[in-house]
Amino acid sequence: MTSLPSWMANLGLLSPIIQAPMAGTSTPQLAAAVSNAGALGSVGIGAYGVDQARQHIEQTLALTDRPFNVNLFCHQAAAADAMREAQWLQYLAPEFARFGAQAPSVLRCIYESAVGNAPLQAMLLELRPAVVSFHFGLPEQSFIDALRAAGITTLACATHLDEARQIEQAGVDVIVAQGMEAGGHRGAFVPEQDRLMGVFALVQLLARECSLPVVAAGGIMDGAGVAAALQLGASAVQMGTAFILCPESAASAAYRAELQSEQAQHTAITAAISGRPARGMFNRLHQLGRDYIGELPAYPMVYDAGKALHQAAAAQGSSDYAAHWAGQGAPLARAMPAAQLVQTLVQELEEHRS
């Protein structure tokens, strides 16, 4: 059996595998199944208000007594820009018209950040999940300190060395090295400064330059990929796309079908779905973003428009505007229960390390 890094062994984990949070796609059932199988399950609550986030965590606690990870979005509050928002809505108006719908008159900030969010922070400190992770940046230092004082293990996403150094200086326990292959939102603190490093180069760089354990994330789909990441200096891996086809995920039938089609070979990064760069299967919104000559509104205002457009299209059977996030390893996704996938990954890892 593969020896585990101390931070994972201390949590009582049995394998160096983390199921990525995947806000909107991960579920309490998925996280619990992964954790019950000896890996680290995760729930993403970045798209939820405090009450829904609490419900999500409590449901997971009811399904497993094993450790799991709760992921937070730590983006800086969006600056409203009425002109940019109006221009984007005007640009999308013909798309809404295709489905007999009207674009929203204004865009709302539909997701709150965990930064400075006292009710959310108090709820987490009350429920004390074993692990809390950060995406898009870091929360204030006092909250990081409070989590650690409560005995909660903390992880934070880095896309390049400067971010990793900030994570280390903040006293976070583990760095998640997110390569550009990864599905879903880029974790870059400042999107304009994203260097789009590949996961293996990033893992080697951070393992050499930082004293914290490094978790490899991006394009890893099987035991061979896990073994390669560990060989290059990662202490564990984080896998998201690999778990989308599990029956416990919240992926729609259209999402699952697309992931098992030729479309899975065509992923791209776009900010046109949410306002922050994210990798998913190429769709109409990707193309609209490429063709747009203006400046996009901020995250999550763009998401408000994207979700409204998807809702209008989906009502008529179209998933052309859906946020079907997926990494570059998408064609390698396998459909099986989460516990079976964890067992399969562990077996494959052992075969590649023997």
Secondary structure, DSSP 8 states (H G I E B T S, - for coil): -----HHHHHTT-SSSEEE---TTT--HHHHHHHHHTTSBEEEE-TTS-HHHHHHHHHHHHHH-SS-EEEEEE--------HHHHHHHHHHHHHHHHTTT----SS----S--STT-HHHHHHHHHH--SEEEEESS---HHHHHHHHHTT-EEEEEESSHHHHHHHHHTT-SEEEEE-TT-SEE---SSGGG-----HHHHHHHHHHH-SS-EEEESS--SHHHHHHHHHTT-SEEEESGGGTTSTTS---HHHHHHHTSGGGG-EEEESTTTSS-EEEE--HHHHHHHH--S----TTHHHHHHHHHHHHHHTTT--TT---B--TTGGG---S-HHHHHHHHHHHHHHHH-
